[in-house]
């Protein structure tokens, strides 16, 4: 489950980061903050945490 969540957050984060870099930033609507860029970077960091968590502490099925 952590892999799926991490992958989805990574995909959305990459899309938002690219839109923040190359898209229309509309800074007047967000108070001179590139909201897509910062939200995308936050999602990429969160995705990295989820994927690292899944790799470093894998679930073990008792049996």
PyMOL Python script that loads the backbone (N, CA, C, O; Angstrom):
from pymol import cmd

cmd.read_pdbstr("""\
ATOM      1  N   UNK A   1       0.819  -1.183   0.000  1.00  0.00           N
ATOM      2  CA  UNK A   1       0.000   0.000   0.000  1.00  0.00           C
ATOM      3  C   UNK A   1       0.872   1.261   0.000  1.00  0.00           C
ATOM      4  O   UNK A   1       0.558   2.251  -0.661  1.00  0.00           O
ATOM      5  N   UNK A   2       1.972   1.200   0.755  1.00  0.00           N
ATOM      6  CA  UNK A   2       2.855   2.372   0.785  1.00  0.00           C
ATOM      7  C   UNK A   2       3.484   2.623  -0.580  1.00  0.00           C
ATOM      8  O   UNK A   2       3.733   3.769  -0.956  1.00  0.00           O
ATOM      9  N   UNK A   3       3.739   1.542  -1.322  1.00  0.00           N
ATOM     10  CA  UNK A   3       4.300   1.704  -2.664  1.00  0.00           C
ATOM     11  C   UNK A   3       3.308   2.389  -3.597  1.00  0.00           C
ATOM     12  O   UNK A   3       3.690   3.254  -4.385  1.00  0.00           O
ATOM     13  N   UNK A   4       2.045   2.007  -3.510  1.00  0.00           N
ATOM     14  CA  UNK A   4       1.020   2.609  -4.369  1.00  0.00           C
ATOM     15  C   UNK A   4       0.839   4.078  -4.025  1.00  0.00           C
ATOM     16  O   UNK A   4       0.795   4.927  -4.915  1.00  0.00           O
ATOM     17  N   UNK A   5       0.736   4.381  -2.739  1.00  0.00           N
ATOM     18  CA  UNK A   5       0.573   5.776  -2.320  1.00  0.00           C
ATOM     19  C   UNK A   5       1.796   6.598  -2.729  1.00  0.00           C
ATOM     20  O   UNK A   5       1.656   7.709  -3.240  1.00  0.00           O
ATOM     21  N   UNK A   6       2.989   6.056  -2.505  1.00  0.00           N
ATOM     22  CA  UNK A   6       4.205   6.763  -2.887  1.00  0.00           C
ATOM     23  C   UNK A   6       4.288   7.006  -4.381  1.00  0.00           C
ATOM     24  O   UNK A   6       4.703   8.080  -4.818  1.00  0.00           O
ATOM     25  N   UNK A   7       3.893   6.012  -5.169  1.00  0.00           N
ATOM     26  CA  UNK A   7       3.937   6.167  -6.625  1.00  0.00           C
ATOM     27  C   UNK A   7       2.941   7.225  -7.100  1.00  0.00           C
ATOM     28  O   UNK A   7       3.274   8.060  -7.941  1.00  0.00           O
ATOM     29  N   UNK A   8       1.723   7.190  -6.564  1.00  0.00           N
ATOM     30  CA  UNK A   8       0.729   8.190  -6.959  1.00  0.00           C
ATOM     31  C   UNK A   8       1.144   9.599  -6.557  1.00  0.00           C
ATOM     32  O   UNK A   8       1.007  10.538  -7.342  1.00  0.00           O
ATOM     33  N   UNK A   9       1.645   9.747  -5.351  1.00  0.00           N
ATOM     34  CA  UNK A   9       2.124  11.066  -4.928  1.00  0.00           C
ATOM     35  C   UNK A   9       3.288  11.525  -5.805  1.00  0.00           C
ATOM     36  O   UNK A   9       3.394  12.708  -6.128  1.00  0.00           O
ATOM     37  N   UNK A  10       4.155  10.598  -6.188  1.00  0.00           N
ATOM     38  CA  UNK A  10       5.278  10.936  -7.056  1.00  0.00           C
ATOM     39  C   UNK A  10       4.831  11.395  -8.435  1.00  0.00           C
ATOM     40  O   UNK A  10       5.376  12.351  -8.988  1.00  0.00           O
ATOM     41  N   UNK A  11       3.831  10.705  -8.989  1.00  0.00           N
ATOM     42  CA  UNK A  11       3.319  11.085 -10.310  1.00  0.00           C
ATOM     43  C   UNK A  11       2.685  12.473 -10.256  1.00  0.00           C
ATOM     44  O   UNK A  11       2.983  13.334 -11.083  1.00  0.00           O
ATOM     45  N   UNK A  12       1.806  12.682  -9.270  1.00  0.00           N
ATOM     46  CA  UNK A  12       1.164  13.994  -9.144  1.00  0.00           C
ATOM     47  C   UNK A  12       2.197  15.080  -8.833  1.00  0.00           C
ATOM     48  O   UNK A  12       2.092  16.199  -9.334  1.00  0.00           O
ATOM     49  N   UNK A  13       3.178  14.755  -8.022  1.00  0.00           N
ATOM     50  CA  UNK A  13       4.221  15.721  -7.703  1.00  0.00           C
ATOM     51  C   UNK A  13       5.045  16.109  -8.916  1.00  0.00           C
ATOM     52  O   UNK A  13       5.387  17.278  -9.097  1.00  0.00           O
ATOM     53  N   UNK A  14       5.363  15.125  -9.747  1.00  0.00           N
ATOM     54  CA  UNK A  14       6.137  15.414 -10.962  1.00  0.00           C
ATOM     55  C   UNK A  14       5.336  16.298 -11.915  1.00  0.00           C
ATOM     56  O   UNK A  14       5.877  17.232 -12.507  1.00  0.00           O
ATOM     57  N   UNK A  15       4.057  16.001 -12.059  1.00  0.00           N
ATOM     58  CA  UNK A  15       3.214  16.806 -12.942  1.00  0.00           C
ATOM     59  C   UNK A  15       3.124  18.245 -12.432  1.00  0.00           C
ATOM     60  O   UNK A  15       3.286  19.190 -13.205  1.00  0.00           O
ATOM     61  N   UNK A  16       2.867  18.412 -11.133  1.00  0.00           N
ATOM     62  CA  UNK A  16       2.761  19.765 -10.581  1.00  0.00           C
ATOM     63  C   UNK A  16       4.086  20.517 -10.659  1.00  0.00           C
ATOM     64  O   UNK A  16       4.106  21.717 -10.930  1.00  0.00           O
ATOM     65  N   UNK A  17       5.192  19.815 -10.421  1.00  0.00           N
ATOM     66  CA  UNK A  17       6.493  20.471 -10.509  1.00  0.00           C
ATOM     67  C   UNK A  17       6.767  20.944 -11.932  1.00  0.00           C
ATOM     68  O   UNK A  17       7.234  22.064 -12.136  1.00  0.00           O
ATOM     69  N   UNK A  18       6.478  20.098 -12.912  1.00  0.00           N
ATOM     70  CA  UNK A  18       6.667  20.512 -14.305  1.00  0.00           C
ATOM     71  C   UNK A  18       5.762  21.688 -14.668  1.00  0.00           C
ATOM     72  O   UNK A  18       6.194  22.616 -15.351  1.00  0.00           O
ATOM     73  N   UNK A  19       4.519  21.652 -14.216  1.00  0.00           N
ATOM     74  CA  UNK A  19       3.618  22.776 -14.488  1.00  0.00           C
ATOM     75  C   UNK A  19       4.094  24.048 -13.797  1.00  0.00           C
ATOM     76  O   UNK A  19       3.920  25.147 -14.325  1.00  0.00           O
ATOM     77  N   UNK A  20       4.687  23.905 -12.628  1.00  0.00           N
ATOM     78  CA  UNK A  20       5.224  25.067 -11.938  1.00  0.00           C
ATOM     79  C   UNK A  20       6.420  25.663 -12.647  1.00  0.00           C
ATOM     80  O   UNK A  20       6.648  26.872 -12.594  1.00  0.00           O
ATOM     81  N   UNK A  21       7.184  24.810 -13.313  1.00  0.00           N
ATOM     82  CA  UNK A  21       8.376  25.289 -14.016  1.00  0.00           C
ATOM     83  C   UNK A  21       8.063  25.854 -15.397  1.00  0.00           C
ATOM     84  O   UNK A  21       8.652  26.860 -15.792  1.00  0.00           O
ATOM     85  N   UNK A  22       7.149  25.228 -16.143  1.00  0.00           N
ATOM     86  CA  UNK A  22       6.935  25.629 -17.534  1.00  0.00           C
ATOM     87  C   UNK A  22       5.556  26.207 -17.799  1.00  0.00           C
ATOM     88  O   UNK A  22       5.346  26.819 -18.846  1.00  0.00           O
ATOM     89  N   UNK A  23       4.608  26.033 -16.882  1.00  0.00           N
ATOM     90  CA  UNK A  23       3.240  26.497 -17.112  1.00  0.00           C
ATOM     91  C   UNK A  23       3.049  27.951 -16.735  1.00  0.00           C
ATOM     92  O   UNK A  23       3.968  28.624 -16.268  1.00  0.00           O
ATOM     93  N   UNK A  24       1.821  28.419 -16.953  1.00  0.00           N
ATOM     94  CA  UNK A  24       1.443  29.773 -16.553  1.00  0.00           C
ATOM     95  C   UNK A  24       1.353  29.813 -15.031  1.00  0.00           C
ATOM     96  O   UNK A  24       0.543  29.098 -14.441  1.00  0.00           O
ATOM     97  N   UNK A  25       2.163  30.629 -14.401  1.00  0.00           N
ATOM     98  CA  UNK A  25       2.293  30.592 -12.950  1.00  0.00           C
ATOM     99  C   UNK A  25       1.199  31.376 -12.229  1.00  0.00           C
ATOM    100  O   UNK A  25       0.903  31.073 -11.073  1.00  0.00           O
ATOM    101  N   UNK A  26       0.600  32.356 -12.863  1.00  0.00           N
ATOM    102  CA  UNK A  26      -0.465  33.164 -12.282  1.00  0.00           C
ATOM    103  C   UNK A  26      -0.119  33.632 -10.868  1.00  0.00           C
ATOM    104  O   UNK A  26      -0.868  33.394  -9.921  1.00  0.00           O
ATOM    105  N   UNK A  27       1.011  34.290 -10.743  1.00  0.00           N
ATOM    106  CA  UNK A  27       1.509  34.722  -9.441  1.00  0.00           C
ATOM    107  C   UNK A  27       0.609  35.747  -8.767  1.00  0.00           C
ATOM    108  O   UNK A  27       0.608  35.855  -7.541  1.00  0.00           O
ATOM    109  N   UNK A  28      -0.156  36.499  -9.550  1.00  0.00           N
ATOM    110  CA  UNK A  28      -1.032  37.504  -8.946  1.00  0.00           C
ATOM    111  C   UNK A  28      -2.158  36.856  -8.143  1.00  0.00           C
ATOM    112  O   UNK A  28      -2.675  37.474  -7.212  1.00  0.00           O
ATOM    113  N   UNK A  29      -2.551  35.623  -8.482  1.00  0.00           N
ATOM    114  CA  UNK A  29      -3.626  34.937  -7.759  1.00  0.00           C
ATOM    115  C   UNK A  29      -3.145  34.258  -6.483  1.00  0.00           C
ATOM    116  O   UNK A  29      -3.948  33.963  -5.598  1.00  0.00           O
ATOM    117  N   UNK A  30      -1.847  34.010  -6.379  1.00  0.00           N
ATOM    118  CA  UNK A  30      -1.318  33.260  -5.232  1.00  0.00           C
ATOM    119  C   UNK A  30      -0.398  34.088  -4.348  1.00  0.00           C
ATOM    120  O   UNK A  30       0.325  33.528  -3.525  1.00  0.00           O
ATOM    121  N   UNK A  31      -0.408  35.369  -4.495  1.00  0.00           N
ATOM    122  CA  UNK A  31       0.421  36.226  -3.650  1.00  0.00           C
ATOM    123  C   UNK A  31       1.902  36.099  -3.966  1.00  0.00           C
ATOM    124  O   UNK A  31       2.726  36.024  -3.054  1.00  0.00           O
ATOM    125  N   UNK A  32       2.249  36.076  -5.238  1.00  0.00           N
ATOM    126  CA  UNK A  32       3.634  35.974  -5.724  1.00  0.00           C
ATOM    127  C   UNK A  32       4.342  34.698  -5.283  1.00  0.00           C
ATOM    128  O   UNK A  32       5.556  34.698  -5.077  1.00  0.00           O
ATOM    129  N   UNK A  33       3.584  33.608  -5.139  1.00  0.00           N
ATOM    130  CA  UNK A  33       4.150  32.301  -4.805  1.00  0.00           C
ATOM    131  C   UNK A  33       3.795  31.347  -5.936  1.00  0.00           C
ATOM    132  O   UNK A  33       2.645  31.294  -6.370  1.00  0.00           O
ATOM    133  N   UNK A  34       4.771  30.600  -6.409  1.00  0.00           N
ATOM    134  CA  UNK A  34       4.517  29.606  -7.447  1.00  0.00           C
ATOM    135  C   UNK A  34       3.940  28.358  -6.768  1.00  0.00           C
ATOM    136  O   UNK A  34       4.675  27.443  -6.396  1.00  0.00           O
ATOM    137  N   UNK A  35       2.617  28.338  -6.617  1.00  0.00           N
ATOM    138  CA  UNK A  35       1.935  27.297  -5.843  1.00  0.00           C
ATOM    139  C   UNK A  35       2.130  25.912  -6.452  1.00  0.00           C
ATOM    140  O   UNK A  35       2.320  24.944  -5.716  1.00  0.00           O
ATOM    141  N   UNK A  36       2.087  25.794  -7.778  1.00  0.00           N
ATOM    142  CA  UNK A  36       2.270  24.488  -8.405  1.00  0.00           C
ATOM    143  C   UNK A  36       3.663  23.926  -8.123  1.00  0.00           C
ATOM    144  O   UNK A  36       3.814  22.737  -7.845  1.00  0.00           O
ATOM    145  N   UNK A  37       4.659  24.771  -8.194  1.00  0.00           N
ATOM    146  CA  UNK A  37       6.027  24.316  -7.958  1.00  0.00           C
ATOM    147  C   UNK A  37       6.203  23.830  -6.523  1.00  0.00           C
ATOM    148  O   UNK A  37       6.741  22.746  -6.295  1.00  0.00           O
ATOM    149  N   UNK A  38       5.757  24.620  -5.564  1.00  0.00           N
ATOM    150  CA  UNK A  38       5.951  24.249  -4.157  1.00  0.00           C
ATOM    151  C   UNK A  38       5.114  23.045  -3.761  1.00  0.00           C
ATOM    152  O   UNK A  38       5.583  22.187  -3.012  1.00  0.00           O
ATOM    153  N   UNK A  39       3.889  22.966  -4.247  1.00  0.00           N
ATOM    154  CA  UNK A  39       3.052  21.799  -3.956  1.00  0.00           C
ATOM    155  C   UNK A  39       3.643  20.548  -4.596  1.00  0.00           C
ATOM    156  O   UNK A  39       3.636  19.477  -3.990  1.00  0.00           O
ATOM    157  N   UNK A  40       4.153  20.678  -5.815  1.00  0.00           N
ATOM    158  CA  UNK A  40       4.785  19.545  -6.491  1.00  0.00           C
ATOM    159  C   UNK A  40       6.021  19.059  -5.761  1.00  0.00           C
ATOM    160  O   UNK A  40       6.231  17.855  -5.617  1.00  0.00           O
ATOM    161  N   UNK A  41       6.836  19.991  -5.300  1.00  0.00           N
ATOM    162  CA  UNK A  41       8.040  19.593  -4.558  1.00  0.00           C
ATOM    163  C   UNK A  41       7.682  18.926  -3.235  1.00  0.00           C
ATOM    164  O   UNK A  41       8.330  17.962  -2.827  1.00  0.00           O
ATOM    165  N   UNK A  42       6.655  19.434  -2.569  1.00  0.00           N
ATOM    166  CA  UNK A  42       6.207  18.819  -1.312  1.00  0.00           C
ATOM    167  C   UNK A  42       5.691  17.399  -1.561  1.00  0.00           C
ATOM    168  O   UNK A  42       5.956  16.495  -0.769  1.00  0.00           O
ATOM    169  N   UNK A  43       4.963  17.205  -2.647  1.00  0.00           N
ATOM    170  CA  UNK A  43       4.472  15.867  -2.980  1.00  0.00           C
ATOM    171  C   UNK A  43       5.623  14.925  -3.321  1.00  0.00           C
ATOM    172  O   UNK A  43       5.588  13.750  -2.954  1.00  0.00           O
ATOM    173  N   UNK A  44       6.628  15.418  -4.008  1.00  0.00           N
ATOM    174  CA  UNK A  44       7.789  14.573  -4.335  1.00  0.00           C
ATOM    175  C   UNK A  44       8.545  14.160  -3.074  1.00  0.00           C
ATOM    176  O   UNK A  44       8.993  13.018  -2.963  1.00  0.00           O
ATOM    177  N   UNK A  45       8.685  15.072  -2.135  1.00  0.00           N
ATOM    178  CA  UNK A  45       9.345  14.735  -0.866  1.00  0.00           C
ATOM    179  C   UNK A  45       8.526  13.700  -0.106  1.00  0.00           C
ATOM    180  O   UNK A  45       9.076  12.734   0.425  1.00  0.00           O
ATOM    181  N   UNK A  46       7.214  13.901  -0.054  1.00  0.00           N
ATOM    182  CA  UNK A  46       6.343  12.949   0.634  1.00  0.00           C
ATOM    183  C   UNK A  46       6.384  11.582  -0.042  1.00  0.00           C
ATOM    184  O   UNK A  46       6.395  10.557   0.640  1.00  0.00           O
ATOM    185  N   UNK A  47       6.406  11.554  -1.358  1.00  0.00           N
ATOM    186  CA  UNK A  47       6.499  10.290  -2.085  1.00  0.00           C
ATOM    187  C   UNK A  47       7.816   9.581  -1.770  1.00  0.00           C
ATOM    188  O   UNK A  47       7.842   8.364  -1.592  1.00  0.00           O
ATOM    189  N   UNK A  48       8.900  10.340  -1.702  1.00  0.00           N
ATOM    190  CA  UNK A  48      10.195   9.742  -1.370  1.00  0.00           C
ATOM    191  C   UNK A  48      10.180   9.144   0.028  1.00  0.00           C
ATOM    192  O   UNK A  48      10.761   8.084   0.260  1.00  0.00           O
ATOM    193  N   UNK A  49       9.515   9.824   0.964  1.00  0.00           N
ATOM    194  CA  UNK A  49       9.412   9.296   2.328  1.00  0.00           C
ATOM    195  C   UNK A  49       8.620   7.999   2.337  1.00  0.00           C
ATOM    196  O   UNK A  49       9.029   7.030   2.977  1.00  0.00           O
ATOM    197  N   UNK A  50       7.491   7.966   1.635  1.00  0.00           N
ATOM    198  CA  UNK A  50       6.684   6.754   1.585  1.00  0.00           C
ATOM    199  C   UNK A  50       7.451   5.598   0.957  1.00  0.00           C
ATOM    200  O   UNK A  50       7.415   4.479   1.469  1.00  0.00           O
ATOM    201  N   UNK A  51       8.142   5.857  -0.143  1.00  0.00           N
ATOM    202  CA  UNK A  51       8.880   4.787  -0.821  1.00  0.00           C
ATOM    203  C   UNK A  51      10.075   4.314   0.003  1.00  0.00           C
ATOM    204  O   UNK A  51      10.390   3.124   0.013  1.00  0.00           O
ATOM    205  N   UNK A  52      10.738   5.234   0.689  1.00  0.00           N
ATOM    206  CA  UNK A  52      11.852   4.832   1.562  1.00  0.00           C
ATOM    207  C   UNK A  52      11.333   4.023   2.741  1.00  0.00           C
ATOM    208  O   UNK A  52      11.962   3.046   3.148  1.00  0.00           O
ATOM    209  N   UNK A  53      10.197   4.418   3.289  1.00  0.00           N
ATOM    210  CA  UNK A  53       9.579   3.693   4.395  1.00  0.00           C
ATOM    211  C   UNK A  53       9.228   2.267   3.971  1.00  0.00           C
ATOM    212  O   UNK A  53       9.448   1.317   4.722  1.00  0.00           O
ATOM    213  N   UNK A  54       8.688   2.127   2.774  1.00  0.00           N
ATOM    214  CA  UNK A  54       8.321   0.799   2.277  1.00  0.00           C
ATOM    215  C   UNK A  54       9.563  -0.067   2.052  1.00  0.00           C
ATOM    216  O   UNK A  54       9.518  -1.280   2.254  1.00  0.00           O
ATOM    217  N   UNK A  55      10.654   0.544   1.641  1.00  0.00           N
ATOM    218  CA  UNK A  55      11.863  -0.228   1.377  1.00  0.00           C
ATOM    219  C   UNK A  55      12.606  -0.568   2.670  1.00  0.00           C
ATOM    220  O   UNK A  55      13.104  -1.683   2.824  1.00  0.00           O
ATOM    221  N   UNK A  56      12.681   0.382   3.592  1.00  0.00           N
ATOM    222  CA  UNK A  56      13.464   0.177   4.809  1.00  0.00           C
ATOM    223  C   UNK A  56      12.737  -0.662   5.856  1.00  0.00           C
ATOM    224  O   UNK A  56      13.379  -1.376   6.627  1.00  0.00           O
ATOM    225  N   UNK A  57      11.420  -0.584   5.892  1.00  0.00           N
ATOM    226  CA  UNK A  57      10.635  -1.337   6.879  1.00  0.00           C
ATOM    227  C   UNK A  57       9.508  -2.086   6.183  1.00  0.00           C
ATOM    228  O   UNK A  57       8.341  -1.737   6.359  1.00  0.00           O
ATOM    229  N   UNK A  58       9.830  -3.101   5.404  1.00  0.00           N
ATOM    230  CA  UNK A  58       8.791  -3.833   4.686  1.00  0.00           C
ATOM    231  C   UNK A  58       7.881  -4.588   5.649  1.00  0.00           C
ATOM    232  O   UNK A  58       8.305  -5.029   6.717  1.00  0.00           O
ATOM    233  N   UNK A  59       6.631  -4.725   5.245  1.00  0.00           N
ATOM    234  CA  UNK A  59       5.682  -5.490   6.056  1.00  0.00           C
ATOM    235  C   UNK A  59       6.034  -6.970   5.971  1.00  0.00           C
ATOM    236  O   UNK A  59       6.376  -7.479   4.904  1.00  0.00           O
ATOM    237  N   UNK A  60       5.946  -7.639   7.090  1.00  0.00           N
ATOM    238  CA  UNK A  60       6.235  -9.071   7.121  1.00  0.00           C
ATOM    239  C   UNK A  60       4.972  -9.800   7.541  1.00  0.00           C
ATOM    240  O   UNK A  60       4.371  -9.489   8.569  1.00  0.00           O
ATOM    241  N   UNK A  61       4.587 -10.757   6.747  1.00  0.00           N
ATOM    242  CA  UNK A  61       3.401 -11.554   7.043  1.00  0.00           C
ATOM    243  C   UNK A  61       3.801 -12.683   7.980  1.00  0.00           C
ATOM    244  O   UNK A  61       4.672 -13.487   7.648  1.00  0.00           O
ATOM    245  N   UNK A  62       3.166 -12.750   9.158  1.00  0.00           N
ATOM    246  CA  UNK A  62       3.514 -13.844  10.063  1.00  0.00           C
ATOM    247  C   UNK A  62       3.017 -15.174   9.504  1.00  0.00           C
ATOM    248  O   UNK A  62       1.949 -15.262   8.898  1.00  0.00           O
ATOM    249  N   UNK A  63       3.808 -16.175   9.723  1.00  0.00           N
ATOM    250  CA  UNK A  63       3.332 -17.455   9.209  1.00  0.00           C
ATOM    251  C   UNK A  63       4.287 -18.512   9.225  1.00  0.00           C
ATOM    252  O   UNK A  63       3.978 -19.629   8.811  1.00  0.00           O
TER     253      UNK A  63
END
""", "prot")
cmd.dss("prot")
cmd.show_as("cartoon", "prot")
cmd.util.cbc("prot")
cmd.orient("prot")
